[in-house]
Amino acid sequence: MLKKTLLRGGLIVGLLALAGCSATGGSSLTKRLFSECTWDRASCMYDGPYDAGEEAYAEREAARLNKSQSRKVGR
């Protein structure tokens, strides 16, 4: 049990070190892995009032992004 915990901790530290050593600011995979939104989606959700027309824009933009992502994954 302790050995597994230490192995996992070492793996995490290794991944963090690898991510920190990137000369180009990190790959998109690294950015996604260490993004605040990856681990806690609620922290990235807006829960306040919208300005006039902003809600409709947000809905259209979300639909556009979803469609674009669906094309990328080949669905």
Legacy VTK file of the C-alpha trace (Angstrom):
# vtk DataFile Version 3.0
C-alpha trace
ASCII
DATASET POLYDATA
POINTS 75 float
0.000 0.000 0.000
2.722 2.462 0.995
4.765 1.410 -2.020
1.838 2.164 -4.361
1.306 5.564 -2.759
4.979 6.457 -3.101
5.016 5.248 -6.703
1.989 7.368 -7.559
3.486 10.383 -5.809
6.743 9.922 -7.703
4.871 9.640 -10.976
2.962 12.851 -10.285
6.146 14.705 -9.324
7.819 13.406 -12.491
4.949 14.588 -14.662
5.000 17.987 -13.000
8.738 18.276 -13.584
8.321 17.259 -17.208
5.563 19.816 -17.681
7.700 22.512 -16.074
10.641 21.816 -18.370
8.809 22.558 -21.580
10.598 25.285 -23.524
7.509 26.276 -25.528
5.171 26.806 -22.612
3.820 23.267 -22.676
1.825 21.141 -25.030
-1.927 21.315 -25.289
-2.073 17.998 -23.390
-0.055 19.473 -20.527
-2.246 22.568 -20.463
-5.386 20.420 -20.354
-3.985 18.172 -17.619
-3.065 21.056 -15.373
-5.996 23.324 -16.191
-8.111 24.342 -13.225
-11.208 23.480 -15.268
-10.054 19.903 -15.836
-10.177 19.090 -12.153
-13.048 21.341 -11.033
-15.423 22.267 -13.858
-17.658 24.229 -11.492
-14.828 26.720 -10.923
-14.982 27.656 -14.617
-18.737 28.077 -14.849
-20.157 31.599 -14.820
-23.059 31.896 -12.405
-23.950 35.568 -12.601
-26.275 37.791 -14.597
-25.694 38.347 -18.309
-25.501 41.703 -20.066
-28.059 42.461 -22.766
-27.620 40.003 -25.648
-24.748 38.220 -23.943
-26.718 35.085 -23.074
-27.801 34.561 -26.690
-24.203 35.086 -27.829
-22.954 32.565 -25.245
-25.502 29.992 -26.439
-24.493 30.473 -30.097
-20.796 30.337 -29.288
-21.216 27.169 -27.204
-23.127 25.513 -30.056
-20.423 26.551 -32.537
-17.619 25.229 -30.332
-19.456 21.955 -29.712
-19.989 21.481 -33.447
-16.332 22.241 -34.159
-15.163 19.782 -31.506
-17.511 17.084 -32.839
-15.950 17.478 -36.289
-12.460 17.130 -34.803
-13.275 13.841 -33.076
-15.000 12.556 -36.206
-18.558 12.128 -35.010
LINES 1 76
75 0 1 2 3 4 5 6 7 8 9 10 11 12 13 14 15 16 17 18 19 20 21 22 23 24 25 26 27 28 29 30 31 32 33 34 35 36 37 38 39 40 41 42 43 44 45 46 47 48 49 50 51 52 53 54 55 56 57 58 59 60 61 62 63 64 65 66 67 68 69 70 71 72 73 74
